[in-house]
Amino acid sequence: MINNRIITIVIVFYKCTLDKSAAFRSLDKQISNNLYKLVLFNNDVSTVISHNDFEVVNSKENVMLAGAYNYAL
């Protein structure tokens, strides 16, 4: 925690599922405290992802990396 703030981590998905994402699989095992907020941002309109423990955004259009990061701000 930096200055009593939670660190937000954004993983942006496009044509990738949670089980195929090395970044997600690694962070899913590591994040077990309240220091981090994980946002799973899906830019692929043809796929819907879901997860019970982390915030998931299934975008209605591909807003690219900038759109995903701006969402998290």
The 8 nearest C-alpha neighbors of each residue, nearest first, counted from 0:
[[1, 34, 4, 3, 5, 2, 6, 35],
 [0, 2, 4, 3, 5, 6, 34, 35],
 [1, 3, 4, 0, 5, 6, 34, 35],
 [4, 2, 1, 0, 5, 34, 6, 33],
 [5, 3, 1, 2, 0, 6, 34, 35],
 [4, 6, 34, 35, 0, 7, 36, 3],
 [5, 7, 35, 36, 34, 4, 8, 0],
 [8, 6, 36, 35, 37, 5, 9, 38],
 [7, 9, 37, 36, 38, 6, 10, 35],
 [10, 8, 38, 37, 39, 11, 7, 40],
 [9, 11, 39, 40, 38, 12, 8, 23],
 [10, 12, 40, 41, 39, 9, 13, 67],
 [13, 11, 41, 15, 42, 40, 10, 14],
 [12, 14, 43, 42, 15, 41, 11, 16],
 [13, 15, 43, 12, 16, 46, 42, 45],
 [16, 14, 13, 12, 19, 20, 17, 43],
 [17, 15, 19, 18, 20, 14, 48, 12],
 [16, 18, 20, 19, 23, 15, 24, 48],
 [17, 19, 16, 20, 24, 23, 21, 15],
 [20, 18, 16, 17, 15, 21, 24, 23],
 [21, 19, 17, 23, 22, 18, 24, 16],
 [20, 22, 24, 23, 25, 19, 18, 17],
 [23, 21, 25, 20, 24, 26, 10, 27],
 [22, 24, 26, 20, 25, 21, 27, 17],
 [25, 23, 21, 27, 22, 26, 20, 28],
 [24, 26, 22, 23, 27, 28, 21, 29],
 [27, 25, 29, 23, 28, 24, 30, 22],
 [26, 28, 24, 25, 29, 23, 30, 31],
 [27, 29, 26, 25, 30, 24, 31, 23],
 [30, 28, 26, 27, 31, 25, 32, 24],
 [31, 29, 26, 27, 32, 28, 35, 33],
 [30, 32, 29, 33, 28, 27, 35, 34],
 [33, 31, 34, 30, 35, 29, 36, 5],
 [32, 34, 35, 31, 36, 5, 30, 0],
 [35, 33, 5, 0, 32, 6, 36, 4],
 [36, 34, 6, 5, 33, 7, 37, 32],
 [35, 37, 7, 8, 6, 38, 5, 34],
 [36, 38, 8, 53, 7, 9, 35, 39],
 [39, 37, 9, 54, 55, 40, 8, 53],
 [38, 40, 55, 10, 9, 54, 56, 11],
 [41, 39, 11, 56, 55, 12, 10, 38],
 [40, 42, 12, 57, 43, 11, 56, 58],
 [41, 43, 61, 13, 58, 12, 44, 40],
 [44, 42, 13, 45, 41, 46, 14, 61],
 [43, 45, 46, 59, 60, 42, 58, 61],
 [46, 44, 43, 47, 14, 42, 59, 13],
 [47, 45, 44, 43, 48, 14, 41, 57],
 [48, 46, 57, 49, 45, 44, 41, 43],
 [47, 49, 46, 57, 50, 41, 16, 55],
 [50, 48, 55, 47, 51, 57, 56, 54],
 [49, 51, 52, 53, 55, 48, 54, 39],
 [50, 52, 53, 49, 54, 55, 48, 39],
 [53, 51, 50, 54, 37, 55, 49, 27],
 [54, 52, 37, 51, 50, 55, 38, 39],
 [53, 55, 38, 39, 37, 56, 52, 50],
 [56, 54, 39, 38, 40, 53, 49, 57],
 [57, 55, 40, 58, 41, 39, 54, 38],
 [58, 56, 41, 47, 40, 55, 59, 42],
 [57, 59, 60, 42, 56, 41, 44, 61],
 [58, 60, 44, 57, 61, 42, 43, 62],
 [61, 59, 58, 62, 44, 42, 43, 57],
 [60, 62, 42, 63, 43, 58, 59, 44],
 [61, 63, 66, 60, 42, 67, 64, 65],
 [64, 62, 61, 66, 65, 67, 42, 11],
 [65, 63, 67, 66, 68, 62, 11, 69],
 [64, 66, 68, 67, 63, 69, 62, 70],
 [67, 65, 62, 69, 64, 68, 63, 70],
 [66, 68, 70, 64, 65, 69, 40, 63],
 [67, 69, 71, 65, 70, 66, 64, 72],
 [68, 70, 66, 72, 71, 67, 65, 64],
 [71, 69, 67, 68, 72, 66, 65, 40],
 [72, 70, 68, 69, 67, 9, 38, 7],
 [71, 69, 70, 68, 7, 67, 66, 9]]
